[in-house]
């Protein structure tokens, strides 16, 4: 009888150790998935920023993204006020981009990703 109880007890200990190992594995997988989602989110932000940069370049050169999408490639010389507004908007977005990039790098550093 004691032999059966000892086997059951050892079986339960083995089961608990296996469950603990499985929990550690799932936590590691979850951490990796969260890191991947953070990186994907940042990649999408980088693509949006790149598109915005192209739009600012087009506007600075005198082209409109909407008119180009419609097939109209005529150039309209922007006024100096409009150029200043475009430049101010671009600089504002650049500072936001830099701060988000620093935030992303810090978050990855805290997660231990290089």
Number of C-alpha atoms within 10 A of each C-alpha: 5 7 8 9 10 11 11 12 12 12 12 12 12 12 12 12 12 12 12 12 12 12 12 12 12 12 12 12 12 12 13 14 12 13 17 12 12 14 15 12 12 15 12 11 15 15 11 12 16 12 12 14 15 13 17 20 16 15 19 18 14 17 20 20 16 10 12 12 9 9 9 12 13 11 13 11 13 15 11 9 9 13 17 13 12 18 15 12 12 16 12 11 15 14 11 13 15 11 12 15 15 12 12 16 15 13 14 15 11 10 13 9 11 7
